[in-house]
Amino acid sequence: MSYRDILQQIRLAFPQPVSDSIHDSYFVHSIMRALDQVDGLKTQLPILGSVISGDFEQARKATMPDRMSSVEHVTADLVSYLRGMTIFGHPHTQQNVVPPPTISSLIGVLLASLHNPNLAWDEYSRLVALAEAEAVGMTAQLVGYDPERSGGVFTFGGTGTTLYGVKIGLEKACPQAMRKGVSEDAVVFVSDAGHYCAHNVAGWLGMGTENLVTIPTTDDNEMDLARFEQEARAALASGRKIAAVIATLGTTDAFGLDDLQGIVSLRDSWVEEFKLDYRPHVHADAVIGWAWSVFNDYDFGSNPLGFRPRTLRALAGACRRIRHLSLADSVGVDFHKTGFAPYVSSLVLFREREDLRLVARSPEQMPYLYHFGDHRPGTFTLETTRAGTGPLAALGNYRLFGKQGLQVILGYIVEMAQLLREHLEGHEGITVLNRENFGTVTLFRAYPAGVDTFAIKRQEFNDPAYRDVLISNNEYNRAIFRYVHAEAMAGRGAVISSTDCYRRTTYQEPIFALKSYILSPFVDEGHVEVVVAKVLEAREKTS
Ligand SMILES: *Cc1c(COP(=O)(O)O)cnc(C)c1O
């Protein structure tokens, strides 16, 4: 075959540059075939096909084919890699903070991938850059920032949002760190229920993980403010700089919400007291909790959407903390968690977009942020290329749901989580651990018959004399989890998950917990009962 023939095949494998409706049909048909094949993997179970464990040894020896293949063959091959994937939208999936993405967000990703806008510069992204600015503006208003002053960018995940927040804080505390490096000790505070990405951030920014100070949490999984005050005062008194305080609004395992208002007011008082020439930066890691902002102006009294009283109380309980998000200097948002968008769609917002000047690549030169026709986020972002997928997915969902749609879907899954708790607590063999955290995640433990579950939670948590009991009950719950998991993989029951250490006891022993994370709008009361029934069945079979 001459290269001309092969070139012909190559050309057919691209979407056509000028309108060609016949080829368009081929393109759409190729996508449809892929979807058809994925559909062929679906059964009633929450898994595509069945779980096949991968041979990574073999995978490393994979070789590149010698010759050109066809779109049809490659499609079938690619689809085969989805076998065994959990179907996150399935009502029997309550595994983790992984949402099912909507069709609008998927189309956003497809469109951005099809024409490859690069958000570094509007010359290469045109109105997709504007879509990013609109998603930023809408989110800023949602959390209560002034859209005239605030700004932000989409970045590589929730970890990226924390990296941006802490980096800006570091520049405020240690001016010129960007140019000269970090030559003095600067500390970062986060609660011990905060996300481990803070560890990466402190390490990767060159501050050192030893300068990350983790503050213990209260029983409700929020930062203990008295301990925070003590640690922060000690740091300031010894002349160390505070690069950032990370307030977590929505912890990953328990949906604990830090008292952001309290943290900010402590911070403000220290600026005067210690005569600081900078204001320690407060970053809100709200990658999970941000979405609850849609309830900031919900009328809980008249309850226009008709949520049940327990749900209403849970939503109001979360809002009590979330409504203060605008007090933070920066906020991290993951649309790919509680915004029903595919990976990766994360946004970091700054209350003062001027803050972003601190990391602009040439400080002598004004970074022309947000001037039409000269929009170059690439002059200050860490990334060079940034895809348009995240913003178009986020914007797609904002436009699809509107505020009310988001209120409904969040309110509904919170309602299902509340129902689950009701059913779990209806049995004397089970306790719910994060009862005062009002998200869609429920942490619980089962106990063998004969255990007084009304007393055991406190005893295990507070009393070192119960160390052995706690450890043995950790093992018991691991066995419960193994049973429930094996059943789910065999197509019976629901896929839940577990956490080895949802938190530590007062005497520093990790507490294992079973975990249900409801994010599928397809869950209803029957699916919630299945989880409880499976756990009780496991309890029968485990001794
Ligand atoms: C998931 C999570 C992160 C990390 O976000 P990625 O998008 O996975 O990078 C950070 N903080 C919290 C609280 C999280 O739950």
The ligand as a Gaussian input file, in Angstrom:
#p B3LYP/6-31G(d) Opt

LIG

0 1
 C      -11.506000      15.514000      46.935000
 C      -10.979000      16.546000      47.842000
 C       -9.809000      17.260000      47.544000
 C       -8.965000      16.912000      46.353000
 O       -9.660000      17.222000      45.194000
 P       -9.319000      16.526000      43.798000
 O      -10.327000      17.121000      42.882000
 O       -9.504000      15.044000      44.007000
 O       -7.907000      16.888000      43.463000
 C       -9.440000      18.300000      48.376000
 N      -10.166000      18.582000      49.484000
 C      -11.285000      17.906000      49.819000
 C      -12.035000      18.298000      51.050000
 C      -11.715000      16.854000      49.013000
 O      -12.806000      16.155000      49.352000

